[in-house]
Amino acid sequence: QAQIVLLVILLLAIANFLIGTFIPPTEEKKSRGYFGYQAKIFSENMGPDFQNGETFFSVFAIFFPAATGILAGANISGDLADPQAAIPRGTMLAILITTITYLGVAMSTGESRLWN
């Protein structure tokens, strides 16, 4: 039951973020670097621009734990009728859904926000 509640909260948070990116920016938001969806901003944000001593590996260290949680489903294999078929299928679906979600959030942010 708790997993369903957490899933709903997570889905609402992602939906809130994505819906918020379509709201036209106010002057206050523009002063903070948010300009709405613009192809020019997206092209500027496509390349790496590590700042304040950040490197690929320091950023990866933040991302990696977020991607490893998809394997948590293997812990409930005893509850499955056919774990041998369900675990690989569930793992692949989890990887696919997580990748699509992360890419969507990253692209939405990269297309609507200037960092400097």
Contact map, one row per residue, 1 for C-alpha under 8 A:
11111000000000000000000000000000000000000000000000000000000000000000000000000000000000000000000000000000000000000000
11111100000000000000000000000000000000000000000000000000000000000000000000000000000000000000000000000000000000000000
11111110000000000000000000000000000000000000000000000000000000000000000000000000000000000000000000000000000000000000
11111111000000000000000000000000000000000000000000000000000000000000000000000000000000000000000000000000000000000000
11111111100000000000000000000000000000000000000000000000000000000000000000000000000000000000000000000000000000000000
01111111110000000000000000000000000000000000000000000000000000000000000000000000000000000000000000000000000000000000
00111111111000000000000000000000000000000000000000000000000000000000000000000000000000000000000000000000000000000000
00011111111100000000000000000000000000000000000000000000000000000000000000000000000000000000000000000000000000000000
00001111111110000000000000000000000000000000000000000000000000000000000000000000000000000000000000000000000000000000
00000111111111000000000000000000000000000000000000000000000000000000000000000000000000000000000000000000000000000000
00000011111111100000000000000000000000000000000000000000000000000000000000000000000000000000000000000000000000000000
00000001111111110000000000000000000000000000000000000000000000000000000000000000000000000000000000000000000000000000
00000000111111111000000000000000000000000000000000000000000000000000000000000000000000000000000000000000000000000000
00000000011111111100000000000000000000000000000000000000000000000000000000000000000000000000000000000000000000000000
00000000001111111110000000000000000000000000000000000000000000000000000000000000000000000000000000000000000000000000
00000000000111111111000000000000000000000000000000000000000000000000000000000000000000000000000000000000000000000000
00000000000011111111100000000000000000000000000000000000000000000000000000000000000000000000000000000000000000000000
00000000000001111111110000000000000000000000000000000000000000000000000000000000000000000000000000000000100100000000
00000000000000111111111000000000000000000000000000000000000000000000000000000000000000000000000000000000000000000000
00000000000000011111111000000000000000000000000000000000000000000000000000000000000000000000000000000000000000000000
00000000000000001111111100000000000110000000000000000000000000000000000000000000000000000000000000000000000110010000
00000000000000000111111100000000000110000000000000000000000000000000000000000000000000000000000000000000000000000000
00000000000000000011111110000000000100000000000000000000000000000000000000000000000000000000000000000000000000000000
00000000000000000000111111000000001100000000000000000000000000000000000000000000000000000000000000000000000000000000
00000000000000000000001111111100011100000000000000000000000000000000000000000000000000000000000000000000000000000000
00000000000000000000000111111100000000000000000000000000000000000000000000000000000000000000000000000000000000000000
00000000000000000000000011111110000000000000000000000000000000000000000000000000000000000000000000000000000000000000
00000000000000000000000011111111000000000000000000000000000000000000000000000000000000000000000000000000000000000000
00000000000000000000000011111111111000000000000000000000000000000000000000000000000000000000000000000000000000000000
00000000000000000000000011111111111000000000000000000000000000000000000000000000000000000000000000000000000000000000
00000000000000000000000000111111110000000000000000000000000000000000000000000000000000000000000000000000000000000000
00000000000000000000000000011111110000000000000000000000000000000000000000000000000000000000000000000000000000000000
00000000000000000000000000001111111000000000000000000000000000000000000000000000000000000000000000000000000000001111
00000000000000000000000010001111111100000000000000000000000000000000000000000000000000000000000000000000000000011100
00000000000000000000000110001100111111000000000000000000000000000000000000000000000000000000000000000000000000011100
00000000000000000000111110000000011111000000000000000000000000000000000000000000000000000000000000000000000000111000
00000000000000000000110000000000001111101000000000000000000000000000000000000000000000000000000000000000000100110000
00000000000000000000000000000000001111111100000000000000000000000000000000000000000000000000000000000000000000110000
00000000000000000000000000000000000011111110000000000000000000000000000000000000000000000000000000000000000000100000
00000000000000000000000000000000000001111111000000000000000000000000000000000000000000000000000000000000000000100000
00000000000000000000000000000000000011111111100000000000000000000000000000000000000000000000000000000000000001111100
00000000000000000000000000000000000001111111110000000000000000000000000000000000000000000000000000000000001001110000
00000000000000000000000000000000000000111111110000000000000000000000000000000000000000000000000000000000000000100000
00000000000000000000000000000000000000011111111000000000000000000000000000000000000000000000000000000000000000000000
00000000000000000000000000000000000000001111111100000000000000000000000000000000000000000000000000000000000001100100
00000000000000000000000000000000000000000111111100000000000000000000000000000000000000000000000000000000000001000000
00000000000000000000000000000000000000000001111110000000000000000000000000000000000000000000000000000000000000000000
00000000000000000000000000000000000000000000111111000000000000000000000000000000000000000000000000000000000000000000
00000000000000000000000000000000000000000000001111100000000000000000000000000000000000000000000000000000000000000000
00000000000000000000000000000000000000000000000111111111000000000000000000000000000000000000000000000000000000000000
00000000000000000000000000000000000000000000000011111100000000000000000000000000000000000000000000000000000000000000
00000000000000000000000000000000000000000000000001111100000000000000000000000000000000000000000000000000000000000000
00000000000000000000000000000000000000000000000001111110000000000000000000000000000000000000000000000000000000000000
00000000000000000000000000000000000000000000000001111111011000000000000000000000000000000000000000000000000000000000
00000000000000000000000000000000000000000000000001001111111000000000000000000000000000000000000000000000000000000000
00000000000000000000000000000000000000000000000001000111111100000000000000000000000000000000000000000000000000000000
00000000000000000000000000000000000000000000000000000011111110000000000000000000000000000000000000000000000000000000
00000000000000000000000000000000000000000000000000000111111111000000000000000000000000000000000000000000000000000000
00000000000000000000000000000000000000000000000000000111111111100000000000000000000000000000000000000000000000000000
00000000000000000000000000000000000000000000000000000001111111110000000000000000000000000000000000000000000000000000
00000000000000000000000000000000000000000000000000000000111111111000000000000000000000000000000000000000000000000000
00000000000000000000000000000000000000000000000000000000011111111100000000000000000000000000000000000000000000000000
00000000000000000000000000000000000000000000000000000000001111111110000000000000000000000000000000000000000000000000
00000000000000000000000000000000000000000000000000000000000111111111000000000000000000000000000000000000000000000000
00000000000000000000000000000000000000000000000000000000000011111111100000000000000000000000000000000000000000000000
00000000000000000000000000000000000000000000000000000000000001111111100000000000000000000000000000000000000000000000
00000000000000000000000000000000000000000000000000000000000000111111110000000000000000000000000001000000000000000000
00000000000000000000000000000000000000000000000000000000000000011111111100000000000000000000000000000000000000000000
00000000000000000000000000000000000000000000000000000000000000001111111100000000000000000000000000000000000000000000
00000000000000000000000000000000000000000000000000000000000000000011111110000000000000000010011001000000000000000000
00000000000000000000000000000000000000000000000000000000000000000001111111000000000000000010000000000000000000000000
00000000000000000000000000000000000000000000000000000000000000000001111111110000000000000000000000000000000000000000
00000000000000000000000000000000000000000000000000000000000000000000011111111000000000100110000000000000000000000000
00000000000000000000000000000000000000000000000000000000000000000000001111111000000000100000000000000000000000000000
00000000000000000000000000000000000000000000000000000000000000000000000111111100000000000000000000000000000000000000
00000000000000000000000000000000000000000000000000000000000000000000000111111111000000000000000000000000000000000000
00000000000000000000000000000000000000000000000000000000000000000000000011111111001000100000000000000000000000000000
00000000000000000000000000000000000000000000000000000000000000000000000000111111001000000000000000000000000000000000
00000000000000000000000000000000000000000000000000000000000000000000000000011111100000000000000000000000000000000000
00000000000000000000000000000000000000000000000000000000000000000000000000011111111001000000000000000000000000000000
00000000000000000000000000000000000000000000000000000000000000000000000000000011111000000000000000000000000000000000
00000000000000000000000000000000000000000000000000000000000000000000000000000001111111000000000000000000000000000000
00000000000000000000000000000000000000000000000000000000000000000000000000001101111111100000000000000000000000000000
00000000000000000000000000000000000000000000000000000000000000000000000000000000011111110000000000000000000000000000
00000000000000000000000000000000000000000000000000000000000000000000000000000000011111111000000000000000000000000000
00000000000000000000000000000000000000000000000000000000000000000000000000000001011111111100000000000000000000000000
00000000000000000000000000000000000000000000000000000000000000000000000011001000001111111110000000000000000000000000
00000000000000000000000000000000000000000000000000000000000000000000000000000000000111111111000000000000000000000000
00000000000000000000000000000000000000000000000000000000000000000000000000000000000011111111100000000000000000000000
00000000000000000000000000000000000000000000000000000000000000000000000010000000000001111111110000000000000000000000
00000000000000000000000000000000000000000000000000000000000000000000011010000000000000111111111000000000000000000000
00000000000000000000000000000000000000000000000000000000000000000000000000000000000000011111111100000000000000000000
00000000000000000000000000000000000000000000000000000000000000000000000000000000000000001111111110000000000000000000
00000000000000000000000000000000000000000000000000000000000000000000010000000000000000000111111111000000000000000000
00000000000000000000000000000000000000000000000000000000000000000000010000000000000000000011111111100000000000000000
00000000000000000000000000000000000000000000000000000000000000000000000000000000000000000001111111110000000000000000
00000000000000000000000000000000000000000000000000000000000000000000000000000000000000000000111111111000000000000000
00000000000000000000000000000000000000000000000000000000000000000010010000000000000000000000011111111100000000000000
00000000000000000000000000000000000000000000000000000000000000000000000000000000000000000000001111111110000000000000
00000000000000000000000000000000000000000000000000000000000000000000000000000000000000000000000111111111000000000000
00000000000000000000000000000000000000000000000000000000000000000000000000000000000000000000000011111111100000000000
00000000000000000000000000000000000000000000000000000000000000000000000000000000000000000000000001111111110000000000
00000000000000000000000000000000000000000000000000000000000000000000000000000000000000000000000000111111111000000000
00000000000000000000000000000000000000000000000000000000000000000000000000000000000000000000000000011111111100000000
00000000000000000100000000000000000000000000000000000000000000000000000000000000000000000000000000001111111110000000
00000000000000000000000000000000000000000000000000000000000000000000000000000000000000000000000000000111111111000000
00000000000000000000000000000000000000000100000000000000000000000000000000000000000000000000000000000011111111100000
00000000000000000100100000000000000010000000000000000000000000000000000000000000000000000000000000000001111111110000
00000000000000000000100000000000000000000000000000000000000000000000000000000000000000000000000000000000111111111000
00000000000000000000000000000000000000001100110000000000000000000000000000000000000000000000000000000000011111111100
00000000000000000000000000000000000111111110100000000000000000000000000000000000000000000000000000000000001111111000
00000000000000000000100000000000011111001100000000000000000000000000000000000000000000000000000000000000000111111100
00000000000000000000000000000000111100001000000000000000000000000000000000000000000000000000000000000000000011111110
00000000000000000000000000000000111000001000100000000000000000000000000000000000000000000000000000000000000001011111
00000000000000000000000000000000100000000000000000000000000000000000000000000000000000000000000000000000000000001111
00000000000000000000000000000000100000000000000000000000000000000000000000000000000000000000000000000000000000000111
